[in-house]
Amino acid sequence: MLSLPRNQFRFGLKVLLGLALSLTMLISLASPAPSQPAIAGSPELRGVWLTTVDSDVLFSRDRLQPALQKLASLHFNTVYPAVWNWGYTLYPSQTAETAIGYAVDPRVPNLQDWDALANVVELGHQQGLSVMPWFEFGFMTTAESEIVNTHPKWITERSDGSQIWQDGRYQRRWLNPFKPEVQQFIQSMILEIVTHYDIDGIQFDDHFGLPAEFGYDEFTVRLYQQEHGGQSPPLNPDNPEWVRWRANKITRFMTQIFRAVKARKPGVVISLAPNNYPFSYHHYLQDWQAWEQQGLIEELILQVYSGNLDNFIADLSRPEVRIAKQHIPVSVGILTGLKDLFVPIHQVEEQVWAVRDRNFSGVSFFFYETLWNLTGTERDAQVDGKAERQAVFSRLFNASASIPNLMDNWVPPD
């Protein structure tokens, strides 16, 4: 749990960083210094995402407490528990109850008398873990969620009027990030968490944007026309000016969120876990490079979920990643598996070392169950089972490590 002196120290670092970032355009864009191997005990993010998708770890104290104890014993230091997915909150939310009639996800009986976030904060801090609530769905919701029925005008659409977005086997819809009512709804949820819970940070990911084919709803078209002399948006969703206009609107909302959080509780870290750039910009209108350069994010965890090591390393080597590493802690999100996708532990170990060899700030794993609980088929489990996978993490994290702070990676201008 954060103490007052640590909060003051962190706030002081942020003030210094803010002054430094004002000189961003003067900073040399040369490659960073050659990487050094990780040193045991040096700062390193060791995180894991806790979701309710294919997992019940957040649904009871009996499940949560031993999970956090095991993570701490293996020298993990950060957890990212989901607080917003499937169109519902996973904590008792007055904002959600007012907007859609449900304070928590009504489909999960365990949540009705259980504050998952309060328990993660309490039990996580007891184990020395940093707790950073994660807005897993961002502006995305399910096709049939209550928010769709209650506020149909909050949903955006394509140029042909369609709204359904296929996400694997699931159907989704997207809230309109340009609509003031939607922005107020999202911001209110964020601020009630920041206000009422002793969190260390708050995290957004690739869903804190919008697939580029959307934005042709009546409200957004009218807004575009007002700012373009009556001209309608291009029918080509990839039109550069149309992409830039929408991305800039989302950037302005991110600026609003950053300022609101800092006004409420300055010590809360703003974290982002995006896709690689420029994919995130062109496909999700999420210009995280601009966010980083404007000082709107204080921790970056780049999602790099490729199983091919060459492709994995290529994503780590992109110029915007190298630049970000000069300003803020940049870590790498590594896939440990999905319910229907087994990832061998030797691949995970190889990728952790690739990250360390390139002097990143750490790693975070997606997701908790596939660290060692979901181990593929019976044949997979015989050679790569729970004990074997935990042994690898024990070897990788053989000593405790502090969490990187804002000044660890900042390189002053020459």
C-alpha positions as CSV (number, residue, x, y, z in Angstrom):
1,M,0.0,0.0,0.0
2,L,1.3,3.4,-0.9
3,S,2.5,5.6,2.0
4,L,2.1,9.4,2.0
5,P,5.8,10.0,1.6
6,R,5.9,7.8,-1.4
7,N,2.9,9.6,-2.9
8,Q,4.7,12.9,-2.4
9,F,7.9,11.5,-3.9
10,R,6.0,10.2,-7.0
11,F,4.2,13.5,-7.4
12,G,7.5,15.3,-7.3
13,L,8.8,13.1,-10.0
14,K,5.7,13.8,-12.1
15,V,6.3,17.6,-11.7
16,L,9.9,17.2,-12.9
17,L,8.8,15.0,-15.8
18,G,6.2,17.6,-16.8
19,L,9.0,20.2,-17.1
20,A,11.2,17.8,-19.0
21,L,8.5,16.8,-21.4
22,S,8.0,20.5,-22.4
23,L,11.4,20.1,-24.0
24,T,10.4,17.0,-26.0
25,M,10.8,18.6,-29.4
26,L,14.4,19.4,-28.5
27,I,15.4,15.9,-27.5
28,S,17.6,14.1,-29.9
29,L,15.9,11.2,-31.7
30,A,19.0,9.1,-31.7
31,S,18.8,5.5,-30.7
32,P,19.2,4.8,-26.9
33,A,22.4,3.6,-25.4
34,P,23.2,-0.1,-26.0
35,S,21.1,-2.4,-23.8
36,Q,22.4,-4.1,-20.7
37,P,21.3,-7.5,-19.3
38,A,18.8,-7.3,-16.5
39,I,20.4,-7.1,-13.0
40,A,18.8,-9.1,-10.2
41,G,17.0,-6.7,-7.8
42,S,16.9,-3.8,-10.2
43,P,13.6,-2.1,-11.0
44,E,11.5,-4.3,-13.3
45,L,7.7,-4.4,-13.9
46,R,6.4,-7.9,-13.4
47,G,2.7,-7.7,-14.0
48,V,-0.3,-9.8,-14.9
49,W,-3.8,-9.0,-16.1
50,L,-6.7,-10.4,-14.1
51,T,-9.8,-10.7,-16.3
52,T,-13.2,-12.3,-15.9
53,V,-13.0,-13.7,-19.4
54,D,-12.3,-17.4,-19.0
55,S,-11.4,-16.8,-15.4
56,D,-13.2,-16.6,-12.0
57,V,-10.2,-15.4,-10.0
58,L,-12.0,-12.1,-9.2
59,F,-15.3,-13.7,-8.1
60,S,-14.4,-14.8,-4.6
61,R,-11.9,-14.2,-1.8
62,D,-11.2,-18.0,-1.6
63,R,-10.0,-17.8,-5.2
64,L,-8.4,-14.4,-5.1
65,Q,-6.3,-14.6,-2.0
66,P,-4.2,-17.7,-2.8
67,A,-3.7,-16.4,-6.4
68,L,-2.2,-13.1,-5.1
69,Q,-0.1,-14.9,-2.5
70,K,1.3,-17.2,-5.2
71,L,2.1,-14.2,-7.5
72,A,3.8,-12.4,-4.6
73,S,5.8,-15.5,-3.7
74,L,7.1,-15.6,-7.3
75,H,8.2,-12.0,-7.1
76,F,5.5,-10.5,-9.3
77,N,4.9,-6.9,-8.3
78,T,1.8,-5.6,-10.1
79,V,-1.7,-6.8,-11.0
80,Y,-4.1,-5.2,-13.4
81,P,-7.7,-6.3,-12.4
82,A,-10.5,-5.7,-14.9
83,V,-13.1,-3.3,-13.6
84,W,-15.1,-2.6,-16.8
85,N,-16.0,-5.3,-19.4
86,W,-18.9,-6.9,-21.2
87,G,-20.7,-3.5,-20.8
88,Y,-20.8,-3.7,-17.0
89,T,-18.6,-2.8,-14.0
90,L,-17.0,-5.4,-11.7
91,Y,-17.2,-3.1,-8.7
92,P,-20.3,-1.4,-7.1
93,S,-20.6,1.6,-9.3
94,Q,-23.1,4.4,-8.7
95,T,-22.3,5.8,-12.1
96,A,-23.3,2.5,-13.8
97,E,-26.4,2.1,-11.6
98,T,-27.6,5.6,-12.6
99,A,-26.9,5.1,-16.3
100,I,-28.0,1.5,-16.9
101,G,-29.7,0.4,-13.7
102,Y,-27.1,-2.1,-12.6
103,A,-24.2,-1.3,-10.1
104,V,-22.4,-4.5,-11.1
105,D,-22.6,-7.1,-13.8
106,P,-26.0,-8.7,-13.1
107,R,-25.0,-12.0,-14.9
108,V,-22.5,-12.9,-12.2
109,P,-24.2,-13.9,-8.9
110,N,-20.9,-13.7,-7.0
111,L,-20.5,-10.0,-7.7
112,Q,-23.8,-8.9,-6.1
113,D,-22.4,-9.0,-2.6
114,W,-18.7,-8.8,-3.4
115,D,-16.6,-5.8,-4.2
116,A,-13.9,-7.4,-6.3
117,L,-11.8,-4.3,-6.6
118,A,-11.8,-3.5,-2.9
119,N,-10.6,-7.0,-2.2
120,V,-7.9,-6.9,-4.9
121,V,-6.6,-3.6,-3.4
122,E,-6.7,-4.9,0.2
123,L,-5.2,-8.4,-0.5
124,G,-2.8,-7.1,-3.1
125,H,-1.4,-4.4,-0.9
126,Q,-1.0,-6.9,1.9
127,Q,1.2,-8.9,-0.5
128,G,3.2,-5.9,-1.6
129,L,1.6,-5.8,-5.0
130,S,0.8,-2.6,-6.9
131,V,-2.9,-2.6,-8.0
132,M,-3.9,-0.8,-11.2
133,P,-7.5,-1.2,-12.2
134,W,-7.9,-2.0,-15.9
135,F,-10.7,-0.7,-18.2
136,E,-10.6,-3.8,-20.3
137,F,-13.4,-3.0,-22.7
138,G,-12.8,0.8,-23.0
139,F,-15.4,2.1,-25.5
140,M,-16.4,-1.4,-26.5
141,T,-19.5,-3.2,-25.2
142,T,-21.3,-6.4,-26.1
143,A,-24.0,-6.5,-28.8
144,E,-26.7,-7.2,-26.2
145,S,-25.5,-5.3,-23.1
146,E,-28.0,-3.2,-21.1
147,I,-26.2,0.0,-22.1
148,V,-27.2,-0.7,-25.7
149,N,-30.9,-0.9,-24.8
150,T,-30.9,2.0,-22.4
151,H,-28.9,4.4,-24.5
152,P,-29.1,3.4,-28.2
153,K,-27.9,6.9,-29.2
154,W,-24.6,6.2,-27.5
155,I,-23.7,3.6,-30.1
156,T,-21.7,4.5,-33.2
157,E,-22.0,2.9,-36.6
158,R,-20.4,2.4,-40.0
159,S,-21.3,4.3,-43.1
160,D,-23.9,1.7,-44.1
161,G,-25.6,2.0,-40.7
162,S,-24.4,-1.3,-39.3
163,Q,-23.1,-1.5,-35.7
164,I,-22.0,-5.1,-35.1
165,W,-18.3,-5.6,-34.8
166,Q,-17.2,-9.3,-34.8
167,D,-14.5,-10.1,-32.2
168,G,-13.7,-13.7,-32.7
169,R,-16.8,-15.6,-31.8
170,Y,-18.3,-12.6,-30.0
171,Q,-20.4,-9.8,-31.3
172,R,-19.6,-6.3,-30.0
173,R,-20.9,-2.7,-30.4
174,W,-18.9,0.5,-29.8
175,L,-19.8,3.5,-27.7
176,N,-19.3,6.8,-29.4
177,P,-16.1,8.3,-28.0
178,F,-17.0,11.7,-29.5
179,K,-20.4,12.0,-27.8
180,P,-20.3,14.2,-24.5
181,E,-22.7,11.8,-22.7
182,V,-20.4,8.8,-23.4
183,Q,-17.4,10.8,-22.3
184,Q,-19.1,11.8,-19.1
185,F,-20.1,8.2,-18.4
186,I,-16.5,6.9,-18.9
187,Q,-14.9,9.7,-17.0
188,S,-17.3,9.3,-14.1
189,M,-16.5,5.7,-13.7
190,I,-12.8,6.4,-13.8
191,L,-13.1,9.2,-11.1
192,E,-15.2,7.2,-8.8
193,I,-12.5,4.5,-8.8
194,V,-9.8,7.0,-8.3
195,T,-11.8,8.7,-5.5
196,H,-13.0,5.7,-3.5
197,Y,-10.2,3.1,-3.8
198,D,-6.6,3.2,-2.7
199,I,-5.2,2.3,-6.2
200,D,-1.7,2.8,-7.5
201,G,-2.7,3.6,-11.0
202,I,-5.3,3.1,-13.7
203,Q,-4.9,1.4,-17.1
204,F,-6.5,1.7,-20.5
205,D,-5.7,-0.5,-23.5
206,D,-6.3,-0.8,-27.2
207,H,-10.1,-0.6,-26.7
208,F,-9.7,3.0,-25.5
209,G,-10.2,4.0,-29.1
210,L,-12.5,3.1,-32.0
211,P,-12.2,0.8,-35.0
212,A,-11.6,3.1,-38.0
213,E,-14.7,2.0,-39.9
214,F,-16.9,3.5,-37.2
215,G,-17.9,7.2,-36.6
216,Y,-20.7,7.6,-39.2
217,D,-23.5,7.9,-36.7
218,E,-25.7,11.0,-36.9
219,F,-24.1,12.9,-34.0
220,T,-20.5,12.5,-35.3
221,V,-21.4,13.3,-38.9
222,R,-23.1,16.5,-37.8
223,L,-20.1,17.4,-35.6
224,Y,-17.8,16.9,-38.6
225,Q,-20.1,19.0,-40.8
226,Q,-20.1,21.8,-38.3
227,E,-16.3,21.9,-38.3
228,H,-16.0,21.5,-42.1
229,G,-18.4,24.0,-43.6
230,G,-21.2,21.5,-44.1
231,Q,-19.1,18.9,-45.8
232,S,-19.8,15.3,-44.8
233,P,-17.1,12.8,-43.7
234,P,-15.4,10.9,-46.5
235,L,-17.0,7.5,-47.3
236,N,-13.5,6.0,-47.1
237,P,-12.9,5.3,-43.4
238,D,-9.2,5.3,-44.0
239,N,-9.1,8.8,-45.5
240,P,-6.1,10.5,-43.8
241,E,-7.9,13.7,-42.8
242,W,-10.9,11.8,-41.5
243,V,-8.6,9.4,-39.5
244,R,-6.7,12.4,-38.0
245,W,-9.9,14.3,-37.1
246,R,-11.3,11.4,-35.1
247,A,-7.9,10.5,-33.5
248,N,-7.5,14.1,-32.4
249,K,-10.9,14.1,-30.7
250,I,-9.9,10.9,-28.8
251,T,-6.6,12.5,-27.8
252,R,-8.5,15.5,-26.5
253,F,-10.6,13.3,-24.3
254,M,-7.5,11.5,-23.1
255,T,-6.1,14.9,-22.1
256,Q,-9.4,15.6,-20.2
257,I,-9.1,12.2,-18.4
258,F,-5.5,12.8,-17.4
259,R,-6.2,16.2,-16.0
260,A,-9.3,15.1,-14.1
261,V,-7.4,12.1,-12.5
262,K,-4.5,14.3,-11.5
263,A,-6.7,16.9,-10.0
264,R,-8.4,14.3,-7.9
265,K,-5.4,12.2,-6.9
266,P,-2.0,13.2,-8.4
267,G,-0.2,10.0,-7.3
268,V,-2.3,7.7,-9.5
269,V,-0.2,6.5,-12.5
270,I,-1.8,6.7,-15.9
271,S,-1.0,3.5,-17.8
272,L,-1.7,2.4,-21.4
273,A,-1.4,-1.1,-23.0
274,P,-1.8,-0.4,-26.7
275,N,-1.2,-2.3,-29.9
276,N,1.9,-1.4,-31.9
277,Y,2.1,1.9,-33.7
278,P,1.0,2.8,-36.4
279,F,-1.5,-0.1,-36.3
280,S,-3.2,1.4,-33.2
281,Y,-3.5,4.8,-35.0
282,H,-4.8,3.6,-38.4
283,H,-7.0,0.8,-37.1
284,Y,-8.2,2.1,-33.7
285,L,-7.7,5.9,-34.0
286,Q,-5.5,5.7,-31.0
287,D,-2.6,8.0,-31.4
288,W,-0.6,6.8,-28.4
289,Q,2.6,8.3,-29.8
290,A,1.0,11.7,-29.4
291,W,-0.3,10.8,-26.0
292,E,3.2,9.9,-24.9
293,Q,4.8,13.0,-26.4
294,Q,2.2,15.2,-24.7
295,G,2.9,13.6,-21.3
296,L,-0.5,11.9,-21.0
297,I,0.7,8.5,-20.2
298,E,3.2,7.5,-17.4
299,E,3.5,3.8,-18.1
300,L,3.4,2.1,-21.5
301,I,3.0,-1.7,-21.9
302,L,3.1,-2.6,-25.5
303,Q,1.1,-5.6,-26.4
304,V,3.3,-7.9,-28.5
305,Y,1.5,-11.2,-28.8
306,S,3.3,-12.8,-31.7
307,G,4.7,-16.3,-31.3
308,N,7.4,-15.7,-33.9
309,L,10.5,-14.4,-32.2
310,D,11.7,-12.4,-35.2
311,N,8.3,-10.6,-35.4
312,F,8.3,-10.1,-31.6
313,I,11.7,-8.5,-31.7
314,A,10.8,-6.3,-34.7
315,D,7.9,-4.8,-32.7
316,L,10.3,-4.0,-29.8
317,S,12.6,-2.2,-32.2
318,R,10.2,0.3,-33.8
319,P,11.4,4.0,-33.6
320,E,8.4,5.3,-31.6
321,V,9.1,2.6,-29.0
322,R,12.7,3.6,-28.7
323,I,11.7,7.3,-28.3
324,A,9.1,6.5,-25.6
325,K,11.7,4.5,-23.7
326,Q,13.6,7.8,-23.2
327,H,10.7,9.4,-21.4
328,I,8.6,6.8,-19.5
329,P,8.8,3.2,-18.3
330,V,8.0,1.0,-21.4
331,S,7.3,-2.6,-20.7
332,V,6.1,-5.4,-23.0
333,G,2.9,-7.4,-22.8
334,I,3.5,-11.1,-23.4
335,L,0.9,-13.7,-24.2
336,T,1.0,-16.7,-21.9
337,G,-2.0,-18.3,-23.7
338,L,-5.7,-18.2,-24.2
339,K,-8.4,-20.7,-23.3
340,D,-8.1,-22.2,-26.8
341,L,-4.5,-21.4,-27.5
342,F,-1.7,-23.1,-25.6
343,V,1.6,-21.1,-25.4
344,P,4.6,-23.2,-24.3
345,I,6.5,-21.9,-21.4
346,H,9.8,-22.0,-23.2
347,Q,8.4,-19.4,-25.6
348,V,7.4,-17.1,-22.7
349,E,10.8,-17.4,-21.2
350,E,12.5,-16.7,-24.5
351,Q,10.4,-13.5,-24.9
352,V,11.1,-12.3,-21.4
353,W,14.8,-12.5,-22.1
354,A,14.4,-10.7,-25.4
355,V,12.7,-7.9,-23.5
356,R,15.4,-7.8,-20.9
357,D,18.2,-7.8,-23.4
358,R,16.7,-4.7,-25.0
359,N,16.6,-2.8,-21.8
360,F,12.8,-2.5,-21.4
361,S,11.3,-1.7,-18.0
362,G,9.6,-5.1,-17.6
363,V,6.9,-7.4,-18.7
364,S,3.2,-8.1,-18.1
365,F,1.4,-11.3,-18.9
366,F,-1.9,-11.9,-20.5
367,F,-3.5,-13.5,-18.7
368,Y,-3.5,-14.9,-15.1
369,E,-5.2,-18.3,-15.8
370,T,-2.7,-19.2,-18.6
371,L,0.3,-18.5,-16.4
372,W,-0.1,-22.0,-15.1
373,N,-3.7,-23.0,-14.5
374,L,-4.8,-23.5,-18.1
375,T,-2.0,-25.7,-19.6
376,G,-3.5,-26.8,-22.9
377,T,-4.3,-30.4,-23.7
378,E,-3.5,-33.3,-21.4
379,R,-0.5,-34.1,-23.6
380,D,0.8,-30.5,-23.2
381,A,0.3,-30.6,-19.4
382,Q,2.5,-33.7,-19.2
383,V,5.6,-31.8,-20.4
384,D,4.5,-28.2,-19.6
385,G,2.3,-28.5,-16.5
386,K,1.6,-26.2,-13.6
387,A,4.8,-27.1,-11.6
388,E,7.0,-26.8,-14.7
389,R,5.6,-23.4,-15.6
390,Q,5.8,-22.0,-12.0
391,A,9.4,-23.2,-11.9
392,V,10.2,-21.0,-15.0
393,F,8.7,-17.9,-13.4
394,S,10.6,-18.7,-10.2
395,R,13.8,-18.8,-12.3
396,L,13.0,-15.7,-14.2
397,F,12.0,-13.7,-11.1
398,N,14.6,-15.2,-8.7
399,A,14.7,-12.0,-6.6
400,S,12.2,-9.2,-5.7
401,A,12.2,-6.1,-7.9
402,S,10.8,-2.6,-7.3
403,I,8.4,-1.1,-9.8
404,P,10.1,1.3,-12.3
405,N,9.3,5.0,-11.8
406,L,9.0,7.8,-14.3
407,M,12.6,9.0,-14.0
408,D,14.2,5.6,-14.5
409,N,14.0,5.8,-18.3
410,W,14.1,9.5,-19.0
411,V,17.1,10.6,-21.0
412,P,17.9,14.4,-20.6
413,P,18.6,16.4,-23.7
414,D,22.2,16.9,-24.6
